[in-house]
Amino acid sequence: MIRQVQFSLRSYPRGFHLITEEVMRQLPPLPRVGLLHLFIQHTSAALAINENADPSVRVDFEAIFNHLVPEHLPFLTHTLEGPDDMPAHVKSVLAGSAITVPISAGQLNLGTWQGIYLCEFRNRGGRRKLVATIIG
């Protein structure tokens, strides 16, 4: 069976945010075995799976991404939406728009120290829309 739900996350400030629990609250009961595919419908934010225990990891991710793709690069041409917009598009390509997580025993089968991140690359990104497809 395949089920699909669409929902919006609350607005988050720029940065890397642990959203595992927020996502789980939006999902129907999970099958015993299967897959969760999660897709973000935006081009200036991303999804990732990474460290869920030490918040300094998320701070470091923000610093690294800003170092790799800084604002105000003189050669950028897509600038009408502000200096954070084009760098946000590039960062979202680097991080990715979707994740897939195995479902085992009716639960997400994440590693001990893994959680789902919203990678918000805009200063004011607003509510982000997600599509969750559950296969199983």
VEXPA-644867 format. One line per 2 residues: their letters; for each residue x, y, z of N, C-alpha, C. Coordinates in pm, 1 decimal, decimal comma, padded with zeros to 6 digits. Layout:
% residues N
a) X/Y/Z/X/Y/Z/X/Y/Z  ...
This chain:
% residues 136
mi) 00082,9/-00117,0/00000,0/00000,0/00000,0/00000,0/00088,4/00124,7/00000,0  00040,2/00227,4/-00066,7/00110,0/00355,8/-00069,9/00014,5/00462,2/-00018,1
rq) 00063,5/00542,8/00075,9/-00013,4/00655,8/00128,6/00070,2/00781,0/00110,3  -00000,1/00892,0/00087,7/00071,1/01017,5/00071,5/-00000,9/01128,1/00147,3
vq) 00076,6/01206,4/00221,0/00021,9/01321,4/00292,7/00108,2/01442,7/00262,5  00042,9/01556,5/00254,4/00112,2/01682,6/00237,1/00088,0/01767,2/00360,9
fs) 00188,7/01838,8/00405,1/00174,9/01923,7/00522,6/00277,8/02034,5/00516,9  00258,7/02134,0/00602,2/00352,4/02245,7/00611,8/00420,9/02244,1/00746,8
lr) 00547,2/02276,8/00745,5/00621,6/02297,1/00869,1/00599,5/02440,9/00914,5  00609,6/02464,6/01042,1/00605,2/02602,6/01090,0/00724,5/02677,8/01031,4
sy) 00721,8/02806,7/01036,2/00831,8/02888,6/00986,0/00952,5/02876,3/01079,3  01068,2/02854,2/01020,2/01193,6/02843,6/01095,4/01288,2/02954,4/01051,2
pr) 01373,7/03002,6/01140,2/01475,8/03098,4/01097,8/01583,1/03027,3/01015,1  01665,8/03104,2/00953,3/01776,0/03048,7/00875,7/01860,3/02957,3/00964,7
gf) 01899,6/02842,3/00910,6/01982,1/02748,7/00985,3/01937,2/02605,1/00963,1  01995,0/02515,9/01040,8/01967,7/02372,6/01032,2/01885,9/02335,0/01155,5
hl) 01768,0/02275,6/01132,5/01672,7/02251,2/01240,8/01630,9/02104,8/01244,6  01632,3/02047,1/01362,5/01589,1/01909,1/01382,5/01436,2/01906,5/01381,1
it) 01377,3/01835,9/01283,6/01231,6/01836,7/01266,4/01170,0/01697,1/01274,1  01243,5/01599,8/01321,9/01194,1/01460,8/01323,5/01058,0/01451,2/01391,4
ee) 01045,3/01505,5/01510,2/00919,5/01494,8/01585,4/00806,5/01569,6/01516,3  00835,5/01685,3/01460,2/00733,0/01761,6/01389,2/00681,9/01684,0/01268,2
vm) 00772,9/01619,3/01196,2/00732,9/01536,2/01081,7/00648,1/01419,1/01129,7  00691,0/01350,5/01233,7/00618,4/01232,3/01282,9/00475,6/01267,4/01324,7
rq) 00454,2/01385,6/01380,7/00318,9/01426,8/01421,9/00225,4/01442,9/01302,8  00281,8/01465,6/01184,6/00200,6/01486,8/01064,4/00167,9/01358,1/00989,4
lp) 00233,4/01249,0/01025,5/00218,2/01124,1/00950,4/00107,8/01036,7/01007,7  00041,4/00958,4/00921,3/-00051,1/00856,1/00971,2/00029,5/00743,1/01034,5
pl) -00036,2/00648,2/01098,5/00038,9/00532,9/01152,3/00121,9/00467,0/01042,1  00244,2/00433,2/01077,2/00335,7/00374,6/00979,9/00312,6/00224,4/00968,9
pr) 00338,9/00168,0/00850,0/00328,1/00023,2/00835,5/00438,8/-00047,4/00914,4  00424,3/-00175,8/00931,4/00526,3/-00252,5/01004,7/00662,4/-00244,8/00936,0
vg) 00663,0/-00257,6/00803,2/00785,8/-00251,1/00723,6/00756,5/-00165,1/00601,4  00851,8/-00081,0/00563,3/00832,1/00000,4/00444,6/00935,4/00108,6/00431,9
ll) 00896,1/00214,4/00362,8/00983,1/00329,7/00339,0/00903,0/00458,2/00355,7  00969,1/00559,0/00408,8/00915,8/00694,6/00409,3/01002,1/00776,8/00315,2
hl) 00937,9/00833,6/00214,6/01006,8/00926,8/00125,3/00952,4/01065,0/00158,7  01041,2/01158,3/00189,0/01002,5/01292,8/00228,7/01063,9/01391,9/00130,3
fi) 00978,8/01477,4/00071,9/01019,4/01571,1/-00032,2/00978,4/01711,7/00008,4  01066,9/01809,1/-00007,3/01035,7/01948,8/00021,4/01007,2/02021,3/-00109,4
qh) 00896,2/02094,8/-00114,3/00851,3/02159,9/-00237,3/00905,3/02303,0/-00248,9  01032,8/02319,1/-00228,4/01093,4/02452,6/-00232,7/01233,7/02442,6/-00291,5
ts) 01280,2/02553,5/-00347,2/01412,8/02555,2/-00409,1/01515,6/02633,0/-00327,4  01477,2/02677,6/-00208,5/01572,8/02751,2/-00124,9/01581,3/02693,3/00015,8
aa) 01539,8/02568,7/00029,5/01552,3/02493,7/00154,6/01576,5/02348,6/00115,8  01618,0/02266,9/00213,0/01651,3/02128,0/00182,4/01617,7/02039,5/00302,0
la) 01629,5/01909,3/00278,7/01613,8/01809,7/00384,4/01742,7/01728,9/00394,3  01772,7/01683,7/00514,3/01891,5/01601,1/00534,8/01870,2/01513,4/00657,4
in) 01954,5/01412,3/00669,7/01959,3/01328,9/00790,6/02099,6/01344,0/00847,9  02104,0/01376,7/00977,8/02234,3/01388,8/01040,9/02218,8/01387,2/01191,8
en) 02321,6/01428,6/01262,8/02334,5/01428,4/01408,7/02211,6/01486,5/01478,8  02155,7/01412,4/01573,4/02038,1/01461,4/01645,1/02065,1/01494,7/01791,7
ad) 02187,4/01482,5/01838,9/02215,4/01500,5/01981,1/02283,3/01633,4/02012,1  02390,9/01664,6/01945,6/02469,0/01784,0/01978,5/02430,4/01898,8/01885,2
ps) 02364,4/02003,8/01936,0/02321,6/02115,0/01850,8/02436,1/02191,4/01784,9  02558,1/02176,9/01836,2/02670,2/02247,9/01773,5/02696,7/02196,5/01631,3
vr) 02654,5/02074,0/01602,1/02669,5/02020,9/01465,7/02589,4/02107,4/01368,6  02468,5/02145,0/01407,7/02383,7/02226,0/01320,2/02441,5/02366,5/01302,7
vd) 02501,5/02420,8/01406,0/02568,0/02551,5/01396,8/02685,8/02542,1/01300,0  02762,8/02434,5/01310,5/02877,6/02415,9/01221,4/02833,5/02398,0/01076,4
fe) 02724,7/02324,1/01052,8/02672,8/02310,1/00916,3/02641,2/02447,0/00856,9  02573,9/02531,1/00934,2/02540,5/02665,3/00886,1/02667,3/02742,3/00849,7
ai) 02768,0/02736,4/00934,2/02893,3/02807,4/00907,3/02962,3/02753,4/00781,8  02964,6/02622,2/00766,0/03030,1/02561,3/00649,6/02957,4/02598,5/00520,9
fn) 02824,3/02586,4/00520,7/02748,4/02620,4/00399,4/02765,7/02768,5/00364,6  02766,5/02857,2/00464,8/02786,8/03000,0/00437,7/02927,4/03027,7/00386,1
hl) 03024,0/02950,1/00429,8/03160,6/02964,7/00379,3/03169,9/02916,9/00233,6  03104,1/02804,2/00203,6/03107,4/02749,1/00067,9/03033,4/02836,9/-00032,3
vp) 02918,8/02891,3/00010,9/02834,0/02970,0/-00079,6/02795,4/03100,1/-00008,2  02884,7/03197,6/-00007,1/02855,7/03322,8/00062,5/02757,6/03410,9/-00016,2
eh) 02700,5/03505,9/00052,7/02615,5/03605,3/-00012,4/02701,6/03712,5/-00077,1  02639,0/03791,8/-00163,7/02702,1/03908,3/-00227,9/02817,6/03871,5/-00320,6
lp) 02810,3/03754,9/-00383,2/02911,8/03722,0/-00483,5/02890,0/03812,8/-00604,8  02992,9/03878,5/-00652,9/02974,7/03981,0/-00756,2/02926,7/03928,2/-00891,5
fl) 02941,7/03800,9/-00918,2/02904,3/03745,8/-01048,4/02761,7/03691,5/-01053,1  02688,4/03691,9/-00941,3/02551,3/03641,2/-00941,2/02458,8/03736,0/-01016,6
th) 02368,5/03679,2/-01095,2/02273,5/03760,7/-01170,7/02130,8/03751,3/-01115,8  02097,8/03644,9/-01046,5/01963,9/03628,4/-00987,5/01965,0/03695,9/-00849,6
tl) 01935,9/03825,1/-00847,1/01950,0/03902,7/-00723,4/01823,1/03977,4/-00683,2  01715,8/03967,9/-00760,1/01594,5/04045,9/-00733,0/01529,3/04012,6/-00599,1
eg) 01546,3/03890,9/-00550,7/01480,6/03849,6/-00426,3/01570,6/03864,4/-00304,5  01680,6/03932,5/-00318,4/01768,3/03958,5/-00205,3/01896,7/03878,6/-00211,9
pd) 01995,6/03918,7/-00131,8/02128,0/03856,2/-00138,6/02132,0/03713,1/-00085,2  02030,2/03670,2/-00010,5/02030,5/03532,8/00041,3/01964,4/03433,9/-00054,1
dm) 01896,0/03483,6/-00159,7/01814,6/03395,6/-00243,8/01897,0/03303,2/-00333,4  01982,8/03356,9/-00417,7/02060,4/03270,6/-00507,7/02152,6/03177,9/-00429,3
pa) 02222,4/03225,0/-00326,0/02299,6/03130,0/-00245,8/02211,3/03019,0/-00186,7  02087,3/03052,0/-00150,2/01995,4/02950,1/-00097,8/01964,5/02844,2/-00203,1
hv) 01947,7/02886,4/-00327,6/01922,4/02789,0/-00435,1/02041,1/02694,3/-00452,0  02160,4/02748,6/-00449,4/02280,9/02665,2/-00464,3/02293,4/02569,0/-00346,4
ks) 02273,0/02619,0/-00225,8/02282,8/02534,8/-00106,5/02179,2/02422,8/-00110,3  02058,7/02451,6/-00160,8/01956,0/02346,3/-00165,8/01993,8/02236,7/-00264,7
vl) 02063,6/02273,2/-00373,0/02111,6/02171,3/-00467,0/02217,7/02084,5/-00399,7  02305,3/02146,1/-00321,7/02409,3/02070,0/-00252,4/02351,3/01974,1/-00149,1
ag) 02250,3/02017,2/-00076,2/02194,2/01935,2/00031,8/02087,9/01837,9/-00017,2  02003,3/01877,4/-00110,4/01903,1/01787,3/-00166,5/01761,8/01817,5/-00120,3
sa) 01667,5/01779,8/-00204,4/01526,7/01809,8/-00178,7/01448,3/01692,7/-00120,7  01510,9/01577,1/-00103,2/01436,2/01460,7/-00055,4/01526,1/01367,2/00025,7
it) 01461,2/01294,1/00115,3/01528,4/01187,3/00190,6/01437,2/01065,3/00189,8  01495,1/00949,4/00208,5/01420,2/00824,9/00222,6/01469,9/00754,7/00347,5
vp) 01374,7/00712,2/00431,5/01407,4/00647,6/00558,1/01337,1/00511,9/00563,6  01406,5/00405,3/00599,1/01339,8/00276,7/00614,9/01246,0/00278,6/00736,1
is) 01139,2/00201,7/00724,1/01045,0/00181,1/00834,5/01059,2/00036,5/00878,6  01082,9/00016,0/01007,3/01096,1/-00118,8/01064,5/01016,9/-00123,2/01194,2
ag) 00940,8/-00228,4/01212,6/00859,1/-00245,0/01334,1/00769,7/-00124,0/01357,9  00720,9/-00062,3/01249,6/00628,6/00049,2/01261,2/00691,5/00180,6/01301,6
ql) 00825,4/00190,2/01298,1/00897,0/00312,0/01337,8/00999,9/00348,6/01231,0  01035,5/00476,9/01226,1/01145,9/00514,7/01138,6/01272,4/00447,4/01189,7
nl) 01345,4/00384,9/01100,6/01465,5/00311,7/01139,5/01588,9/00398,9/01118,7  01591,2/00510,0/01193,7/01706,7/00598,5/01193,1/01811,9/00543,8/01287,5
gt) 01936,8/00579,6/01263,8/02043,7/00541,0/01354,9/02028,2/00610,9/01489,0  02100,3/00563,3/01587,9/02090,3/00614,6/01724,1/02105,4/00765,5/01730,1
wq) 02196,3/00821,7/01653,6/02224,9/00964,0/01661,2/02176,2/01039,3/01537,6  02076,1/00985,5/01468,1/02028,0/01049,0/01345,9/01891,5/01113,5/01366,1
gi) 01872,7/01225,4/01298,5/01744,1/01293,7/01295,6/01725,0/01359,3/01160,8  01601,8/01400,8/01134,6/01567,6/01467,7/01009,5/01586,0/01617,9/01028,7
yl) 01656,3/01680,0/00935,6/01681,4/01824,0/00939,1/01599,8/01896,1/00832,5  01550,9/02013,2/00868,6/01514,8/02114,7/00770,7/01637,0/02204,7/00759,0
ce) 01685,5/02220,4/00639,5/01797,9/02310,3/00612,5/01737,0/02436,7/00552,3  01717,9/02537,2/00634,6/01656,2/02662,3/00589,7/01766,5/02759,2/00548,8
fr) 01767,1/02794,5/00421,2/01874,9/02876,2/00368,3/01836,5/03022,6/00346,3  01709,4/03056,5/00365,2/01665,7/03196,3/00351,3/01656,8/03261,5/00487,7
nr) 01675,5/03392,2/00489,8/01660,6/03466,2/00615,1/01516,3/03461,2/00665,5  01421,0/03465,9/00572,6/01279,1/03455,8/00606,7/01212,1/03362,2/00506,5
gg) 01232,8/03233,8/00524,3/01180,7/03135,8/00429,2/01031,9/03109,9/00442,8  00976,4/03130,9/00560,4/00833,6/03105,4/00580,3/00803,7/02958,7/00601,1
rr) 00674,0/02927,4/00596,8/00631,6/02788,8/00613,1/00677,2/02707,4/00492,8  00727,3/02588,0/00518,0/00777,3/02502,5/00409,7/00682,7/02383,8/00391,9
kl) 00648,3/02355,0/00265,4/00557,4/02245,0/00233,2/00635,2/02118,1/00205,6  00587,5/02007,6/00266,0/00648,6/01877,2/00246,0/00546,1/01777,1/00194,2
va) 00593,5/01681,0/00116,6/00513,2/01568,1/00072,3/00576,4/01443,1/00128,9  00498,7/01366,9/00204,8/00546,2/01240,7/00263,0/00475,7/01126,7/00190,9
ti) 00553,3/01036,7/00133,4/00499,1/00918,9/00067,6/00544,5/00796,7/00148,8  00446,3/00721,9/00195,3/00474,5/00604,0/00279,0/00442,8/00480,9/00196,0
ig) 00542,9/00397,3/00181,3/00530,1/00275,1/00102,3/00545,4/00157,0/00197,0  00446,8/00069,1/00195,2/00457,4/-00048,1/00280,7/00324,7/-00108,9/00314,6
